Amino acid sequence: MFPPLCKRIKVQIRDSDKVNDVAIGTHFIDLRKISNEGDKGFLPTFGPAWVNMYGSTRNYTLMDEHQELNEGLGEGVSFRARLLLGLSVEILDTTNPEINSSTEVQVEQAPAPPENCTGKMEEFFLFGAFLEATMIDRRIGDKPIHFEVTI
């Protein structure tokens, strides 16, 4: 329906593990940024564009205490994936029964993106040194601490 009844679209990557089916990254697309309801407005249109997905810190235990970051209820800190995403909206006329229009979602097979769409792959050397770590909570100070550098 347009104008839409919601303000954003949720795109989510889920882990289909047999133990727990959980989200590992979430991105929201704000419909107000990709459409305009005015007289000279346009329907939601997006991409194709790369969308980065972020989630909670990499915790390799069964229960993730920061699972809300994977669900998009905060700003995720760990890179999870990059999706090539495109979105277009069409309005169907469901008032005229003579026109055979279906309100079901139609999924169209998209052609494979060209191999060079991800950009030029370059190798490089990265050196990182942590010289100091301060303000570490005393409760976790005696446990191993992991640092991660993400580009």
N, CA and C atoms as a LAMMPS dump frame, in Angstrom:
ITEM: TIMESTEP
0
ITEM: NUMBER OF ATOMS
453
ITEM: BOX BOUNDS ff ff ff
-5.0000000000000000e+02 5.0000000000000000e+02
-5.0000000000000000e+02 5.0000000000000000e+02
-5.0000000000000000e+02 5.0000000000000000e+02
ITEM: ATOMS id mol type element x y z
1 1 1 N 0.857 -1.181 0
2 1 2 C 0 0 0
3 1 3 C 0.896 1.236 0
4 2 1 N 0.402 2.282 -0.655
5 2 2 C 1.168 3.522 -0.655
6 2 3 C 0.216 4.667 -0.398
7 3 1 N 0.402 5.53 0.504
8 3 2 C 1.587 5.622 1.339
9 3 3 C 1.701 4.416 2.266
10 4 1 N 2.926 4.031 2.564
11 4 2 C 3.127 2.803 3.333
12 4 3 C 2.669 2.946 4.781
13 5 1 N 2.333 1.842 5.363
14 5 2 C 1.921 1.806 6.76
15 5 3 C 3.124 1.673 7.687
16 6 1 N 4.279 1.474 7.126
17 6 2 C 5.492 1.367 7.929
18 6 3 C 6.488 2.422 7.455
19 7 1 N 7.466 2.706 8.271
20 7 2 C 8.44 3.746 7.954
21 7 3 C 9.77 3.188 7.47
22 8 1 N 9.985 1.878 7.65
23 8 2 C 11.255 1.313 7.243
24 8 3 C 11.097 -0.156 6.888
25 9 1 N 12.084 -0.639 6.141
26 9 2 C 12.142 -2.044 5.741
27 9 3 C 13.333 -2.67 6.455
28 10 1 N 13.115 -3.831 7.038
29 10 2 C 14.188 -4.513 7.76
30 10 3 C 14.758 -5.62 6.879
31 11 1 N 16.073 -5.55 6.65
32 11 2 C 16.806 -6.579 5.917
33 11 3 C 17.678 -7.284 6.939
34 12 1 N 17.568 -8.611 6.996
35 12 2 C 18.235 -9.334 8.073
36 12 3 C 18.912 -10.589 7.538
37 13 1 N 20.095 -10.864 8.049
38 13 2 C 20.792 -12.119 7.771
39 13 3 C 20.62 -12.999 8.997
40 14 1 N 20.155 -14.218 8.764
41 14 2 C 19.885 -15.117 9.886
42 14 3 C 20.768 -16.353 9.774
43 15 1 N 21.158 -16.881 10.922
44 15 2 C 21.927 -18.112 11.012
45 15 3 C 20.929 -19.248 11.187
46 16 1 N 20.882 -20.154 10.24
47 16 2 C 19.91 -21.251 10.322
48 16 3 C 20.523 -22.455 11.029
49 17 1 N 21.058 -22.205 12.192
50 17 2 C 21.65 -23.258 13
51 17 3 C 20.542 -24.142 13.558
52 18 1 N 20.844 -25.398 13.783
53 18 2 C 19.84 -26.314 14.323
54 18 3 C 19.525 -26.009 15.783
55 19 1 N 20.468 -25.403 16.481
56 19 2 C 20.254 -25.116 17.9
57 19 3 C 19.378 -23.872 18.065
58 20 1 N 19.761 -22.791 17.412
59 20 2 C 18.978 -21.562 17.539
60 20 3 C 19.033 -20.79 16.229
61 21 1 N 17.877 -20.393 15.736
62 21 2 C 17.755 -19.619 14.506
63 21 3 C 17.767 -18.145 14.893
64 22 1 N 18.933 -17.515 14.805
65 22 2 C 19.078 -16.138 15.283
66 22 3 C 19.584 -15.245 14.166
67 23 1 N 19.32 -13.96 14.33
68 23 2 C 19.834 -12.959 13.407
69 23 3 C 21.303 -12.714 13.716
70 24 1 N 22.107 -12.534 12.667
71 24 2 C 23.515 -12.206 12.882
72 24 3 C 23.851 -10.824 12.335
73 25 1 N 22.904 -10.183 11.661
74 25 2 C 23.112 -8.831 11.156
75 25 3 C 21.808 -8.251 10.651
76 26 1 N 21.602 -6.956 10.871
77 26 2 C 20.36 -6.291 10.482
78 26 3 C 20.677 -4.928 9.901
79 27 1 N 19.924 -4.551 8.875
80 27 2 C 20.024 -3.212 8.285
81 27 3 C 18.606 -2.719 8.018
82 28 1 N 18.348 -1.459 8.291
83 28 2 C 17.042 -0.87 8.041
84 28 3 C 17.145 0.117 6.886
85 29 1 N 16.162 0.07 5.981
86 29 2 C 16.067 1.029 4.884
87 29 3 C 14.899 1.954 5.202
88 30 1 N 15.183 3.234 5.371
89 30 2 C 14.173 4.234 5.708
90 30 3 C 13.396 4.595 4.444
91 31 1 N 12.08 4.333 4.425
92 31 2 C 11.269 4.591 3.247
93 31 3 C 11.164 6.085 2.931
94 32 1 N 11.293 6.938 3.938
95 32 2 C 11.225 8.376 3.676
96 32 3 C 12.428 8.854 2.88
97 33 1 N 13.534 8.118 2.944
98 33 2 C 14.733 8.515 2.206
99 33 3 C 14.748 7.992 0.773
100 34 1 N 13.927 6.996 0.458
101 34 2 C 13.937 6.426 -0.887
102 34 3 C 12.618 6.635 -1.618
103 35 1 N 11.737 7.514 -1.096
104 35 2 C 10.468 7.806 -1.754
105 35 3 C 10.032 9.219 -1.405
106 36 1 N 8.963 9.664 -2.08
107 36 2 C 8.394 10.98 -1.809
108 36 3 C 6.895 10.888 -2.038
109 37 1 N 6.095 11.285 -1.051
110 37 2 C 4.641 11.15 -1.137
111 37 3 C 3.965 12.343 -1.795
112 38 1 N 4.693 13.383 -2.139
113 38 2 C 4.101 14.605 -2.67
114 38 3 C 3.475 14.422 -4.038
115 39 1 N 2.941 15.55 -4.599
116 39 2 C 2.304 15.51 -5.913
117 39 3 C 3.272 15.053 -6.998
118 40 1 N 4.49 15.483 -6.909
119 40 2 C 5.507 15.074 -7.88
120 40 3 C 6.427 14.033 -7.249
121 41 1 N 5.858 13.213 -6.404
122 41 2 C 6.631 12.228 -5.656
123 41 3 C 6.933 10.994 -6.477
124 42 1 N 7.565 10.032 -5.843
125 42 2 C 7.932 8.783 -6.493
126 42 3 C 7.832 7.655 -5.483
127 43 1 N 7.598 6.463 -5.989
128 43 2 C 7.489 5.272 -5.152
129 43 3 C 8.871 4.885 -4.636
130 44 1 N 8.923 4.095 -3.557
131 44 2 C 10.226 3.681 -3.028
132 44 3 C 11.075 2.984 -4.08
133 45 1 N 12.271 3.503 -4.261
134 45 2 C 13.232 2.959 -5.221
135 45 3 C 14.604 3.009 -4.571
136 46 1 N 15.313 1.906 -4.648
137 46 2 C 16.626 1.831 -4.004
138 46 3 C 17.543 0.961 -4.838
139 47 1 N 18.733 1.444 -5.078
140 47 2 C 19.809 0.651 -5.64
141 47 3 C 19.663 0.321 -7.102
142 48 1 N 20.424 -0.641 -7.538
143 48 2 C 21.228 -1.556 -6.735
144 48 3 C 22.409 -0.851 -6.081
145 49 1 N 22.596 -1.148 -4.815
146 49 2 C 23.666 -0.543 -4.029
147 49 3 C 24.134 -1.546 -2.99
148 50 1 N 25.361 -1.366 -2.544
149 50 2 C 25.914 -2.232 -1.496
150 50 3 C 25.392 -1.782 -0.14
151 51 1 N 24.949 -2.73 0.656
152 51 2 C 24.452 -2.475 2.004
153 51 3 C 25.325 -3.28 2.968
154 52 1 N 25.929 -2.602 3.921
155 52 2 C 26.771 -3.271 4.913
156 52 3 C 25.925 -3.716 6.095
157 53 1 N 26.182 -4.927 6.564
158 53 2 C 25.443 -5.493 7.694
159 53 3 C 26.386 -5.599 8.887
160 54 1 N 25.925 -5.121 10.046
161 54 2 C 26.718 -5.158 11.27
162 54 3 C 25.93 -5.858 12.365
163 55 1 N 26.632 -6.431 13.318
164 55 2 C 25.993 -7.122 14.432
165 55 3 C 26.808 -6.965 15.694
166 56 1 N 26.551 -7.843 16.657
167 56 2 C 27.226 -7.765 17.953
168 56 3 C 28.671 -8.229 17.825
169 57 1 N 29.407 -8.047 18.894
170 57 2 C 30.798 -8.497 18.898
171 57 3 C 30.847 -9.994 18.667
172 58 1 N 31.938 -10.463 18.164
173 58 2 C 32.064 -11.886 17.865
174 58 3 C 32.233 -12.66 19.165
175 59 1 N 31.156 -13.246 19.605
176 59 2 C 31.137 -14.008 20.84
177 59 3 C 30.845 -15.454 20.457
178 60 1 N 31.73 -16.349 20.765
179 60 2 C 31.595 -17.724 20.305
180 60 3 C 30.989 -18.633 21.368
181 61 1 N 30.154 -18.086 22.217
182 61 2 C 29.451 -18.909 23.184
183 61 3 C 28.039 -19.161 22.682
184 62 1 N 27.329 -20.048 23.355
185 62 2 C 25.982 -20.415 22.92
186 62 3 C 25.01 -19.252 23.06
187 63 1 N 25.088 -18.519 24.135
188 63 2 C 24.182 -17.389 24.36
189 63 3 C 24.955 -16.081 24.162
190 64 1 N 24.432 -15.209 23.32
191 64 2 C 25.058 -13.917 23.042
192 64 3 C 24.347 -12.859 23.877
193 65 1 N 25.073 -12.243 24.787
194 65 2 C 24.443 -11.241 25.657
195 65 3 C 24.138 -9.941 24.924
196 66 1 N 24.703 -9.759 23.734
197 66 2 C 24.449 -8.552 22.943
198 66 3 C 23.621 -8.868 21.699
199 67 1 N 22.715 -9.831 21.792
200 67 2 C 21.893 -10.251 20.657
201 67 3 C 21.039 -9.112 20.114
202 68 1 N 20.696 -8.137 20.946
203 68 2 C 19.869 -7.022 20.468
204 68 3 C 20.582 -6.209 19.395
205 69 1 N 21.912 -6.205 19.374
206 69 2 C 22.652 -5.511 18.305
207 69 3 C 22.478 -6.227 16.975
208 70 1 N 22.356 -7.556 16.999
209 70 2 C 22.101 -8.313 15.775
210 70 3 C 20.698 -8.06 15.241
211 71 1 N 19.774 -7.745 16.133
212 71 2 C 18.39 -7.493 15.738
213 71 3 C 18.158 -6.055 15.302
214 72 1 N 19.194 -5.235 15.341
215 72 2 C 19.055 -3.844 14.927
216 72 3 C 18.576 -2.921 16.018
217 73 1 N 18.588 -3.366 17.276
218 73 2 C 18.135 -2.541 18.397
219 73 3 C 19.29 -1.756 19.003
220 74 1 N 20.216 -1.402 18.217
221 74 2 C 21.396 -0.659 18.606
222 74 3 C 22.344 -0.683 17.424
223 75 1 N 23.429 0.028 17.538
224 75 2 C 24.383 0.069 16.441
225 75 3 C 25.367 -1.077 16.578
226 76 1 N 25.349 -2.011 15.621
227 76 2 C 26.255 -3.138 15.64
228 76 3 C 27.696 -2.698 15.459
229 77 1 N 28.623 -3.478 15.979
230 77 2 C 30.026 -3.084 15.956
231 77 3 C 30.886 -4.009 15.101
232 78 1 N 30.405 -5.186 14.752
233 78 2 C 31.207 -6.134 13.978
234 78 3 C 30.597 -6.314 12.591
235 79 1 N 31.437 -6.195 11.58
236 79 2 C 31 -6.368 10.203
237 79 3 C 30.58 -7.815 9.984
238 80 1 N 29.432 -8.023 9.361
239 80 2 C 28.926 -9.369 9.095
240 80 3 C 28.921 -9.696 7.604
241 81 1 N 28.426 -8.782 6.773
242 81 2 C 28.303 -9.088 5.349
243 81 3 C 28.062 -7.807 4.572
244 82 1 N 28.161 -7.936 3.268
245 82 2 C 27.823 -6.841 2.369
246 82 3 C 26.902 -7.41 1.304
247 83 1 N 25.713 -6.817 1.153
248 83 2 C 24.717 -7.31 0.205
249 83 3 C 24.556 -6.312 -0.931
250 84 1 N 24.415 -6.819 -2.147
251 84 2 C 24.055 -5.987 -3.28
252 84 3 C 22.538 -6.021 -3.348
253 85 1 N 21.89 -4.889 -3.059
254 85 2 C 20.451 -4.853 -2.858
255 85 3 C 19.806 -3.836 -3.789
256 86 1 N 18.703 -4.221 -4.402
257 86 2 C 17.91 -3.325 -5.234
258 86 3 C 16.448 -3.488 -4.881
259 87 1 N 15.689 -2.374 -4.92
260 87 2 C 14.287 -2.405 -4.521
261 87 3 C 13.491 -1.481 -5.436
262 88 1 N 12.364 -1.962 -5.951
263 88 2 C 11.438 -1.119 -6.698
264 88 3 C 10.019 -1.519 -6.31
265 89 1 N 9.105 -0.559 -6.355
266 89 2 C 7.724 -0.771 -5.91
267 89 3 C 6.777 -0.448 -7.06
268 90 1 N 5.756 -1.279 -7.239
269 90 2 C 4.706 -1.043 -8.224
270 90 3 C 3.368 -1.058 -7.504
271 91 1 N 2.439 -0.213 -7.953
272 91 2 C 1.095 -0.195 -7.383
273 91 3 C 0.19 -1.011 -8.298
274 92 1 N -0.531 -1.978 -7.725
275 92 2 C -1.439 -2.832 -8.473
276 92 3 C -2.863 -2.333 -8.301
277 93 1 N -3.654 -2.424 -9.374
278 93 2 C -5.056 -2.034 -9.318
279 93 3 C -5.873 -3.264 -8.955
280 94 1 N -6.262 -3.363 -7.683
281 94 2 C -7.026 -4.527 -7.227
282 94 3 C -8.526 -4.262 -7.223
283 95 1 N -8.947 -3.037 -7.613
284 95 2 C -10.372 -2.722 -7.616
285 95 3 C -11.072 -3.263 -8.849
286 96 1 N -10.376 -3.47 -9.94
287 96 2 C -10.963 -3.956 -11.186
288 96 3 C -10.754 -5.464 -11.272
289 97 1 N -11.836 -6.272 -11.118
290 97 2 C -11.663 -7.726 -11.129
291 97 3 C -11.347 -8.281 -12.514
292 98 1 N -11.56 -7.484 -13.595
293 98 2 C -11.286 -7.978 -14.945
294 98 3 C -9.792 -8.125 -15.194
295 99 1 N -9.011 -7.29 -14.52
296 99 2 C -7.567 -7.366 -14.69
297 99 3 C -7.044 -8.467 -13.772
298 100 1 N -6.317 -9.38 -14.347
299 100 2 C -5.797 -10.503 -13.572
300 100 3 C -4.524 -10.051 -12.85
301 101 1 N -4.723 -9.406 -11.707
302 101 2 C -3.568 -8.954 -10.925
303 101 3 C -3.547 -9.706 -9.611
304 102 1 N -2.388 -10.119 -9.233
305 102 2 C -2.215 -10.856 -7.998
306 102 3 C -1.497 -9.982 -6.99
307 103 1 N -1.898 -10.081 -5.729
308 103 2 C -1.227 -9.308 -4.682
309 103 3 C -0.123 -10.114 -4.011
310 104 1 N 0.182 -11.284 -4.557
311 104 2 C 1.26 -12.087 -3.998
312 104 3 C 2.602 -11.502 -4.417
313 105 1 N 3.589 -11.746 -3.596
314 105 2 C 4.937 -11.275 -3.893
315 105 3 C 5.506 -12.092 -5.034
316 106 1 N 6.054 -11.399 -6.013
317 106 2 C 6.689 -12.076 -7.135
318 106 3 C 8.194 -11.876 -7.025
319 107 1 N 8.908 -12.974 -7.048
320 107 2 C 10.365 -12.925 -6.972
321 107 3 C 10.908 -13.177 -8.363
322 108 1 N 11.702 -12.239 -8.853
323 108 2 C 12.295 -12.373 -10.17
324 108 3 C 13.764 -12.742 -10.025
325 109 1 N 14.209 -13.642 -10.881
326 109 2 C 15.606 -14.032 -10.872
327 109 3 C 16.441 -12.869 -11.393
328 110 1 N 17.394 -12.45 -10.614
329 110 2 C 18.273 -11.348 -11.009
330 110 3 C 19.498 -11.914 -11.699
331 111 1 N 19.968 -11.217 -12.73
332 111 2 C 21.198 -11.704 -13.37
333 111 3 C 22.375 -11.576 -12.417
334 112 1 N 23.322 -12.442 -12.582
335 112 2 C 24.505 -12.411 -11.715
336 112 3 C 25.28 -11.12 -11.971
337 113 1 N 25.739 -10.473 -10.9
338 113 2 C 26.509 -9.24 -11.105
339 113 3 C 27.852 -9.562 -11.753
340 114 1 N 28.39 -8.62 -12.494
341 114 2 C 29.699 -8.875 -13.115
342 114 3 C 30.773 -9.086 -12.056
343 115 1 N 31.811 -9.794 -12.428
344 115 2 C 32.856 -10.136 -11.475
345 115 3 C 33.577 -8.92 -10.931
346 116 1 N 33.64 -7.844 -11.703
347 116 2 C 34.384 -6.664 -11.263
348 116 3 C 33.525 -5.681 -10.475
349 117 1 N 32.295 -6.043 -10.101
350 117 2 C 31.416 -5.112 -9.383
351 117 3 C 31.865 -4.896 -7.934
352 118 1 N 32.631 -5.8 -7.391
353 118 2 C 33.084 -5.644 -6.01
354 118 3 C 34.291 -4.737 -5.896
355 119 1 N 34.824 -4.321 -7.015
356 119 2 C 35.986 -3.45 -6.993
357 119 3 C 37.25 -4.245 -7.226
358 120 1 N 38.325 -3.536 -7.364
359 120 2 C 39.621 -4.16 -7.631
360 120 3 C 40.182 -4.737 -6.335
361 121 1 N 40.571 -5.993 -6.386
362 121 2 C 41.154 -6.646 -5.217
363 121 3 C 42.631 -6.303 -5.139
364 122 1 N 43.039 -5.787 -4.01
365 122 2 C 44.438 -5.449 -3.808
366 122 3 C 44.914 -6.075 -2.512
367 123 1 N 46.13 -6.56 -2.516
368 123 2 C 46.733 -7.066 -1.296
369 123 3 C 47.511 -5.935 -0.641
370 124 1 N 47.493 -5.917 0.656
371 124 2 C 48.236 -4.9 1.386
372 124 3 C 48.651 -5.483 2.719
373 125 1 N 49.558 -4.811 3.345
374 125 2 C 50.067 -5.234 4.644
375 125 3 C 49.578 -4.24 5.687
376 126 1 N 49.005 -4.745 6.747
377 126 2 C 48.492 -3.908 7.822
378 126 3 C 49.221 -4.275 9.109
379 127 1 N 49.705 -3.269 9.798
380 127 2 C 50.332 -3.492 11.093
381 127 3 C 49.548 -2.691 12.118
382 128 1 N 49.16 -3.329 13.178
383 128 2 C 48.459 -2.645 14.261
384 128 3 C 49.105 -3.01 15.581
385 129 1 N 49.274 -2.027 16.421
386 129 2 C 49.878 -2.268 17.734
387 129 3 C 48.999 -1.621 18.789
388 130 1 N 48.624 -2.395 19.785
389 130 2 C 47.881 -1.861 20.914
390 130 3 C 48.899 -1.564 22.005
391 131 1 N 49.123 -0.304 22.261
392 131 2 C 50.136 0.073 23.236
393 131 3 C 49.579 0.145 24.648
394 132 1 N 48.268 0.373 24.754
395 132 2 C 47.697 0.515 26.084
396 132 3 C 46.206 0.211 26.022
397 133 1 N 45.692 -0.39 27.054
398 133 2 C 44.256 -0.632 27.186
399 133 3 C 43.871 -0.215 28.598
400 134 1 N 43.047 0.805 28.699
401 134 2 C 42.66 1.327 30.006
402 134 3 C 41.155 1.195 30.201
403 135 1 N 40.72 1.466 31.394
404 135 2 C 39.306 1.473 31.768
405 135 3 C 38.64 0.111 31.538
406 136 1 N 39.371 -0.965 31.806
407 136 2 C 38.822 -2.313 31.688
408 136 3 C 38.16 -2.663 33.007
409 137 1 N 36.942 -3.138 32.937
410 137 2 C 36.169 -3.483 34.121
411 137 3 C 36.911 -4.543 34.934
412 138 1 N 36.958 -4.371 36.248
413 138 2 C 37.689 -5.3 37.123
414 138 3 C 37.107 -6.712 37.068
415 139 1 N 35.808 -6.831 36.782
416 139 2 C 35.19 -8.154 36.734
417 139 3 C 35.743 -9.007 35.599
418 140 1 N 36.206 -8.38 34.512
419 140 2 C 36.738 -9.155 33.398
420 140 3 C 38.243 -8.984 33.249
421 141 1 N 38.872 -8.252 34.151
422 141 2 C 40.297 -7.987 34.069
423 141 3 C 41.171 -9.216 34.195
424 142 1 N 40.703 -10.265 34.879
425 142 2 C 41.522 -11.459 35.04
426 142 3 C 41.258 -12.499 33.954
427 143 1 N 40.312 -12.228 33.052
428 143 2 C 39.999 -13.14 31.952
429 143 3 C 40.744 -12.692 30.7
430 144 1 N 40.911 -13.593 29.727
431 144 2 C 41.57 -13.179 28.461
432 144 3 C 40.744 -12.109 27.754
433 145 1 N 41.404 -11.113 27.218
434 145 2 C 40.761 -10.014 26.51
435 145 3 C 41.189 -10.078 25.06
436 146 1 N 40.219 -9.946 24.132
437 146 2 C 40.497 -10.015 22.712
438 146 3 C 40.283 -8.647 22.094
439 147 1 N 41.16 -8.262 21.2
440 147 2 C 41.037 -7.02 20.456
441 147 3 C 40.845 -7.378 18.976
442 148 1 N 40.089 -6.557 18.271
443 148 2 C 39.82 -6.819 16.864
444 148 3 C 39.96 -5.521 16.093
445 149 1 N 40.62 -5.588 14.946
446 149 2 C 40.751 -4.451 14.049
447 149 3 C 39.984 -4.774 12.786
448 150 1 N 39.047 -3.917 12.415
449 150 2 C 38.242 -4.129 11.225
450 150 3 C 38.397 -2.936 10.293
451 151 1 N 38.559 -3.218 9.026
452 151 2 C 38.666 -2.137 8.025
453 151 3 C 37.448 -2.235 7.129
